[in-house]
């Protein structure tokens, strides 16, 4: 009988809010309220024209009821158009952007307000919308598609809390994305990195199930974690959002069920428009993990979606909202329960690596990420030192400090520093690296930092030992693989080096030029001159002034009988060296100083002699 007192009806619900409202309020509360008032005046006038009735407002959000789906959609379109026109005519600090979601569904009316699933879905469609965008449920789309002249983007079925909604965008020609967007779910009070751990384990389960049918292991899958978009509009927070991407790459790399594309390759796409299929083809990735994040004061909003590169469909997507200070409060018991429910067989070591119990101090972490983002090594070290002072147990900061010092050590010479000063710099780097290992003995980064400084100090055997320890912990650690491949080729294990470089290419498809240089040396040593020539050409296209690429080109061209090409390139090399290589003694001295295998040195010197004897 109680149900007879409930006032139910079907209604068209219009939901909107301001993009970046909290950030704007923090920057200039008075001006933001003025801007909002001006925009709401536009909206109120349109509601009056199109029959919209506001039944709830809270801060920047507005909920309105319409009796007509067409009226609601036309009103939304005109509002976004007027807001865009307003933004073109005012100063930056006066601009505002809105998202709009429209749904038709069952609602309950009580004391002038509306409640129920119809309202909830409209609000979630609004959250799904892009800035300046309008997102519709399928029932709204079906009602307006033949009665309006709008074009629509089909977003497919989107999983929302307790339901699935087929969503559509109105294509305004402005900033509505042409790509499929995230499914939306908002969960409170679960720390974001616990959620990431949950995602990692779910993803591992997905690969475990799909790759272990009938007891057979299928081809290893490759995932690319694309740079998260800083959707808050505050560029000063880029380092923090980049840090989320980097940490996710690191954590995913700890799971053996799949390979992860390197930061070096994926960050080529930062702040760029790209097609999922095109980037997947370039990176040879089976799956793309995409996301956007924004900080609103101390609140972090994170959206994640996992896309199947072959079909373009979403495998998994979620939306999370967490206090920033909760970022490291991992809920181990939650992760373990999820593992049990999914029957995912993670090893104890993998689980320990994913669920990091040594979370650093939040402020120290924030400062450390600023150091990683810095393009100046001296400035970066100031950030690392400050992070260490705030958290003396922050192992990764020690490792990054060691690597930065090692670069300085490698780039100094006896003209800028005395031997004693260089030794001090070297020992300082070694001590930082050893401290990183002491604090984080389960992280490849710690051992690589020591391997790197040993390599710069020509302590090769010690460097190899530490590098192997890094690879034992993380078999696809990019920096460690690059170092291993280079060492193998310089030691004469040419085929092994080429095999290792293939692993580098797999996880770093947009690899740096030194990969080509190392591969060319290996092919030269194996007398595979055609391969060496082609690779050297590719290297010279990237950097026409690379002495190493020129030498590989000269030797391979000469051995293939392309003598004029070899002679021409030798002239370029001599000019590039300021005529230093005109003198054979200078040339031989320089070549012998390279850390190459003797086979490569002998090849280069013999071809040099042959070219000189030929009249060059």
N, C-alpha and C positions, 0 to 999 in steps of 0.2 A: 504493500500500500504506500510505502514511503516514496516509491518512484513516481507516484502521481504528483508529488510536490516539486519534482525537478523539471525545470523549464529547458527542454532540449530543442535544438533546431540545427539545420544545415546553414552554414554561413561561409562567405568568402572572406578570408583573413589576410590582411596586408600588414607585414612586419618590416620595420626598418630601424637601423641605427647608424651612428657616425663612425667612419673609419678613423682609428687612432685618437679617439675622444679622450681617453685618460692621459695620453701623452700630451695632447694639446692643453688639457686642464692644468697639468703640472707646469707646462711652459708659461702659460698666460691664462689664468682662470677667467679674468674679467673679459678679455677679448674673445675667448672661446665661447663664453655664454652669450656675448653679443652676436657672434657668428651663428650660433645655434638658434637664437631668437629670430634672426633674419631668415634662416632657412626654414624654420617651422612656419613662419608667416606664409612663405611660398606654398608649403605643404597644406596648410589649413585652407588657403584659397582654392587649391585644387580639390581637396576633399569636398568643399562646398559645391564646386562645379560638377563633380562626378558622383556625388552621393555617398561619400565616405564618412563614417562615424567613428571618432576616436573613443575607444573604451579603456585604454590603459596607456600611461606614460611613466617612464622611470628614467631620469637622467636624460640620456641622448636617445633612448629607444621610444618608438611609437608603435602601438598596435591599433589598427582600425578595422572596422567591419564594412563590407560592401554587400549589396544585394545582387550585384551583377559582376561576373568574372571579367567581362569585357571592360566595364567601367574601371575596375581595379587595375587592370593591366595598362589601359590607356593612361590612367592617372599616374601610375608608376613611371611610365615612359616619359610623360611630359615633365614630371618632377625631375628625373635625372637629366633631361635635356635642359631645363631651366637652371639646374645647379651647375651644369657644365658651362653654360653661358655666363652665369654669375662668376664662376671661378676665373673665367678669361678676363673679366672686367675689374677684378679687385686685386689687391696686393696678396702676396703669398700667405701672410699671417692671417688673412681673412678667408682663405679658401677652406672648403669642407667637401668631403666625399661621403656618400652613403651606400649602403647595401640594402637590397629589398628582397623579401621572400613573400610569395603569395600562394596560398593553399585554400582548398575548399574542403570542409569536413564537418563532422558532428561537434557541436559545442554546447556547453551548459551556460545559461545566463543566470547570474546571481548578483543582486544589488548593483545592477548597471554594468557589471564586468562580465567577460566571457572567459571560460576555462575549457579545458579538454584537449583531446588529441588534435583537433583541427587547428587550434592555436599553437600547440607545441610544434607541429610539423612546419607551420609557417615560419616560426622562429628559427628552426633548424635549416630551412631553406635559405633564410636570410644569412645565416652564418656560412652557408655553402657558397653564397654569391661572392663574386669578385667586387672590388671597389668600383663604383659607378654602375654596378650590374643589377640585373633582375633575374631571380631564379624562381621557376614555377614548378608546381607539382603536375603530374600527368593529367589529372582531371581538369585542371585549369587550362592546360595546353589544348586538350581536346575541345574545350568550349570556345577558345579564342582563335584557333589556328585558321579557321575558314572565315572568321568575321573581322580579321584585322590584316594589315599588310606587313606585319613583323616577320623577320626570319628568326629561326630558332636553332640552337645547338642542343642535340640530344646528349645528355650526360649519362644516360643509362640508369640502372637501378643503384641507388645509394643507400647503404645500410645506416640507419639512424637508430637511436635508442628504442629498443623493443619493436622496431618495425623496419620495413624496406620501402623506400619511396622512389619511384621513377621520376627523375628531375630533368628539367629543360631550362636552358638559358635563353633570354631574348638577346639576339645579336645586335648590339647597338652600334657596332663599328668603333667603339671606343676601347675600353680596357677589358672587355669580356674575353676571357681566355678561350682560345680555340681548342685547347686540350682538355681531356677529361679531368675532372677535378676530384678532390678527396671526398670520401664518404665521411659523415660527420657523427661524432659521438663525443659528448662532453662528460668527463669524469672528474669529480672533485676530490681533492685531498689525497691523491695517490702520487707520490713523487715522480717527476718526469723521467728520471733515469731508471727508476724501477720499471716504468712503462716501457722504456727502451729495452731493458733486460727482458721483459715479457715478450716484446716484439722479436728480439733476437732468438729466443727459445722457440717461439711459435714458428719463426722462419726456418730455424734449424729442423723443427719437426716436419715442416712442409717438404723440405728437401729430403729428409730422411725417408718419408713415406713415398715420395715420388721417385726416388732414386734406388729404392730397394724392393722392387717388385720381383716376385718369384726368386728371391735370393740373389738377384743380379744387380751389380752396381752399374748404373747408367753413366753417361758422360757427366763430368763435374759441371755444375751450374756456376754462372758468373753473375754477380750483382754489382751494380754501380750505384753508389750513394751520391746523388747529385747535390751540389751546394744548396743548402737551405736558403730560402729567400727571407731576407729581413723585411717582413711585411709591416713593421711598425713605422717605417719612414725615417727613422733616426739613424743616420749613417755612422754615428759614433758607437752604435751597438753592433756594427758589422762583425767585429772581432769575436763577440760573444756567440752570434749565430753561426759564424764559420767554425767556431769551437765545437758547437753541437755536431756539425757535419763531421769534423775531424775525429771526435770521440766515437761517433757511431762507426766510422770506417775502422778505427782501431779495434773496437769491440767485436765487430763482425768478423774481422780478420782472425780472431781467436777461435773461430768455429771451423772445423775441418770439412764440414759438409759442402762448402762452396768456396769459390775464390771471390775476392773483392777488388774492384778496380781502384787504383791508387789515387791519392789526393792530387798528385801532379797532373793526372789526366782529367779528372772530373772538374777540377777548379778552372780548367780552360773554358768552361761553360758558365762561370759565375757572371751574373748580370747580363746574360745573353738569352735571346729567344731561341728556342730549339724545338725540333720535332722529336718526340719520343723515339719513333722508329729510326730516324736518321742517327741520333746520338747512340742508340743501342747498336746500330750497325757499325758505326765508327769504333765504338769501344768493345764490340763483340760481346755485349752483355745480354744475358737472358732476362734479367730483371732490372728495373730502375726503382730505386727508393728515392722519393721526392718529398719535400716538405717545405713548410714556411713557419717562421717563428717570430714572435714579437714580444717585447717587454713593455708592459704598461705599469710603470712604477716598479713594484716588486713582484708583479704577477707575470708569469710566463705563459703564453699561449703557443701551443705546438700542434701542427697538423702534419700527419704523415700518410703517405699512400705508397703502396707497393704495386708496380705495374708490370704485367707480363708483356715483355717486349714483342713477342710473336703475335699476340692477339690484340694488344693495346688495352686490355681490360684490367681493371683493378682486382688484385687478389685480396688485399687487406688495406683498410684505411681507418684512421681514428683521429679524433681531436681531443686534446688534453689542455687543461688549464690548472697550473700549479703555482704556489708561492716560490719565488726564486730561491729562497733559503732552503727549500726542501729538495733541491736538485740532487743531492748526494745521499739522501736518506733511503737507502735501498731496503726494500722489504723482502728479505731473503726467503721467508716462509711462503710468501705469495708466489715467488718464482718457482720454488720447489713444488708447491701444489700444482701449479700449471704444468710443470714438466711431467708430473705423475698423471695428470688428466690426459695429456696428449701422448703419453707413452713415448716421449722423446728420449733417446738414449745418448745423453751427453755424458762424457767421461767426467770423473771428479775434477780433473785438472781444468777442463773446459768450463765447468760450472764455477770453479773458483776464480778463473780468469774473468768470466763475464760479471759475476757478482763481486764487485770490487769492495773489499772491506776496509781499504786504506784510503778512504775519501779525504781529500785535502780540505783545509779551511776554505770556505767559500770565497772570502776576499782574496786569499792567496791564489786561488784558482782563477779568479777574474783577472788579477794582475798578470798572472802567468800567460793567459791567453792574449793579453795586450802585447806581451813580449813576443809571442809567436807571430803576431800580426805585423810587428814592426819590420821595416825594410832596412833598418840600420842596426848592425850587430852591437855596437856600443850601447845604443839606446835599449835594445832588447835585453842586454845583460843587466841593465839597471832594473828592469821589470823583474827579471829572474831573481836577482838578489833581494829585491823587496818581497817577492813571493816567499823566498826561503826564510827571510827574517820573520815573516808572519806565520809561517808553518815550517819549522826546521825539519819536519819529517816528510816533506813534499818531494819524493824521489824523482819524479819526472822533471821538476825544475832543475835539479842538480844535473841530470843528464843533458838537458838542453843547454845549460850553462857550459858544460864540458865541450859539446859540439861547437858552440859559438867560439869558445877560446881556441879550439883546434883549428878552425878556419883562420883565425888571426895568426896563429903560429905558422900555418902553411903559407900565408901570404906575406910574411915578413922575411927579411933577409939581413945579412950582416951589415948592410949599409944603414938600416933603420934601427936594428937592435943588436946589442953585443951578444956573444954566445951565452954569457951569464944571464942576460935578460931573457933570451929565448928559452933557456932551461927553466927559468922561473915560470914562464908562461906555460911551457909544456907540463911541468909538475903540477901547476895549479889545475890545469885541465884534467890531468890524470886523477888528482885527488877528488875533484867533483864527480868524475865518472865512477870512481870506486865507491863514493858515498851513495850514488844513485843505485848501484848494485846492492849495497848493504841494505838500503831502505826498500828497494823493489827488486828482489832477486827473481821474481816471476815475470818480469817484463823484458821483452826483447830490446826495447829502447835503451835500457840501462846498459846492457852488454855491448850494444852497437856503439854507444857513446865512447866506451873505453876502446873498442876496436878502431874507431875512427881516429882518435888522438894517437894511438900506437902507429897507425898507418902513416899519419902525417910526420911522425917522428922517426920513420923508417925502421920501426921495431916490428917487422913484418910477421915473424912467427907468432909473437904475442897478439898481434892484430888478428891473424887468422883464427887463433884459439878463441878469442872473445867473440868473433863474428860467428863462428860455428855454434857457440852457446846461444847467441841471439836467434839463429835459425832453428835450433832445436826447440826453442820456446815458441817461435812463430815462423813456420816454414816458408811463408810467403811475405816476410818482411821485405819490402822493396829495397830499402837502403842496404840491407845485409845481402840480399841477392845480387845487387849491382856490384858490391865489393867482392863477393865470392867469384862472380864471373870474371871480373877484371884480374883478380889474383890467379885464377886458373889459366887464363890466356897468357899472362906474364910468366907463369911457371912452366908453360909448355904443354899444358893439358888442354889443347885447342878444341877438341871435340866436346869435352866436358864443359868448357867455357861457353861454347855455342849453345849447348843444351840449357845451361843456366840462363843465358840471355833470352832464350825462348820463353822461359818462365817470367822473366822481366817484361818481355813484350806482352805477355798474356794479361798481367795485372796493371801494366802501364803502357797502353797502346799508343799514347802520345809521348813516348819516351824521349829523353834528351839525346843530343848528338853523340855523346861519348859511347853510347850503346853501338851506334853504327861504326864508330872508330875501332872499338874493340872487336866487333864481328869481322870487320875488314882485315884486321891484323891476323885473326885466326885463320881466315880463308887464305890469306897470303902464305902463311906458314904451312898450310896444307896443300899448297900449290893449286888452289881453286881460284884461279885468277879472274875468271869471268864473274864469279860471285863477288869477289873483292872489288872489281871494277864497278859493278852496278851499285853496290853499297856505298862506295866512295863517291860516286856521282850524287847519290841521294844526300850524303853528308855535306857535299860542297854546295848543293842547292840550299841547304839550311844555313850554312855559313861559308861563303866563298873565301874567307880569310883564315880558315882553320888550317894551321900548319900540319897537324896530324892527318887530316883528311886529304890535304895536298900530297903528302908523302905516300899515303896508301894508293892514291889515284896514280901517281907517277910510276910506282912499282908495278901495279897491275896493268896499266896501259902499256908499259914497256914490255912486260912479259907476254902480252897478247899481240905484240907487233904493232901497236898503235903508237909508233915512235914520235910522230909529229905532235900528237896529243900530249905525250909524256914530256917532250921538250918544252912545249908551250907552258905546261903547268909548272915545270921546273923554273922557267923564267919568272912566273908569277910568284913562286915560293921565294926566289932570291930577292925580288923586289919587296915582298912582304917582310923579309928579314933585314931590310935596309942593307942589302948586299953582303950580309954576314956570311951567307952560305956560298959566296963565291970562292972563299978559301976552304980547301978540303979539310985542313986541320980543325978549323972552327966547326965545320959541318960534322965531322966525326966526333968531336968533343960533345957537341950538342946531342947527337943521336945516342951516344953512350951514356949520357946523363938521364935518358928516358928509362923508366922502369920496365921496359919491354923485354921479352925473351930474346936471347941471342940470335935466334933464327931470324927474327924480324929486323934486328939491327944489321945483321950481315946482309940481308936482302936489300935494305935501303942503301947501304954503303956501296954494295956491288953495282947496283943500278946507277947510282950517282957517278961511279967511275966509268961505267959503260957509256953514259950520256956524254961525259966530258971527252972520252976517247972518240966518240962519234962526231965530235966537232962542235959541241954545244959550249 
